[in-house]
């Protein structure tokens, strides 16, 4: 169930509207109604703050339940490490 939920988060989390040029890949450590998760996104660097703000209270549908993002704890570029030890551990377990 958790693996399926993470896969759905990965697929639904990508912002497909970002243009390729100028878009940057990010990963975010999220507190959801399911627990802590890592989400992956693609945003323009100049829209980073607005995109992060839009994540809060957004809904991700799974086969079993709706999962809500309660809090964005930390975001960083995809090739960088998180600053929080708990985020680093979860990031290492998360399938890309």
C-alpha positions in Angstrom: 0.0 0.0 0.0 2.7 2.5 1.0 4.8 1.7 -2.1 1.7 2.1 -4.3 0.9 5.4 -2.6 4.4 6.7 -3.1 4.3 5.8 -6.8 1.0 7.6 -7.2 2.5 10.7 -5.4 5.5 10.6 -7.8 3.3 10.4 -10.9 0.8 13.0 -9.8 3.4 15.4 -8.2 5.2 16.2 -11.4 4.1 19.6 -12.7 3.6 18.8 -16.4 2.9 22.4 -17.3 6.5 23.5 -16.7 8.3 24.3 -19.9 11.5 22.4 -20.4 13.7 25.5 -20.7 14.3 27.1 -17.4 12.5 24.4 -15.4 14.3 22.8 -12.4 13.7 19.5 -10.8 12.9 19.6 -7.1 12.2 17.2 -4.3 10.1 18.1 -1.2 9.8 16.5 2.2 6.1 16.6 2.9 3.8 15.9 5.9 0.7 14.3 4.5 -2.4 12.8 5.9 -0.7 9.5 5.2 2.6 10.4 7.0 5.8 11.9 5.8 6.6 11.5 2.1 9.0 12.7 -0.6 7.4 14.4 -3.6 9.0 15.2 -6.9 8.3 18.4 -8.9 9.5 20.4 -11.9 9.1 24.2 -11.6 10.6 27.3 -13.1 13.1 28.6 -10.6 11.5 32.1 -10.5 8.1 30.5 -9.5 9.5 28.3 -6.8 8.0 30.1 -3.8 4.5 30.2 -5.4 4.6 26.5 -6.4 5.6 25.4 -2.9 2.8 27.5 -1.4 0.3 25.8 -3.8 1.2 22.4 -2.5 -0.3 22.9 1.0 -3.8 21.4 1.3 -3.6 19.9 -2.2 -5.1 16.5 -2.7 -3.5 13.4 -4.2 -5.8 10.6 -5.1 -4.9 7.0 -4.6 -6.9 3.8 -5.3 -7.9 3.6 -1.7 -8.0 7.1 -0.2 -7.4 10.8 -0.8 -4.1 12.0 0.6 -3.7 15.6 1.5 -0.5 17.6 1.8 -0.6 19.2 5.3 2.8 20.8 5.3 5.9 21.3 3.1 8.7 20.8 5.5 11.7 21.2 3.1 12.3 21.5 -0.7 15.6 21.3 -2.4 16.9 20.7 -6.0 16.8 17.1 -7.0 20.6 16.7 -7.0 21.1 18.2 -3.6 20.6 16.6 -0.1 18.0 17.6 2.4 19.1 19.3 5.6 17.0 17.3 8.0 18.2 13.8 9.0 14.7 12.3 8.8 14.3 13.6 5.3 17.6 12.2 4.2 16.7 8.8 5.5 13.3 8.8 3.7 14.9 10.1 0.6 17.4 7.2 0.5 14.4 4.8 0.7 12.3 6.5 -2.0 12.3 5.0 -5.4 13.0 7.5 -8.2 
